[in-house]
Amino acid sequence: MGCRGGWPAATLAPAREFEGEPVRVINRDGQPWAVLADVCGALAMGNPSMVASRLDCLHSSLLPRRL
C-alpha cells in the first residue's frame, strides 16, 4: 500500500487531554491516531507541517479537514 489512499474510513473519537491540552483522536480501523497539530500544540512544538515531513508514510496520513 502506498503513502496515500487505501485507508479505511475514519471517525472522530472524543478528545483526550495531554498536559492539560486537548488532543483530537481519529479512529481508523479500530486504531487511535492523534491529530498532529494538537500533539505539536501540547508539546509546544512549532510548525506541524515540518514535523510531518519527518514522519514516514506508515506513521502519518492526510485526511480531509471534515470527517
Secondary structure, DSSP 8 states (H G I E B T S, - for coil): --SSS----EEEEEEEEETTEEEEEEEETTEEEE-HHHHHHHTT-S-HHHHHTTS-TTS-----S--
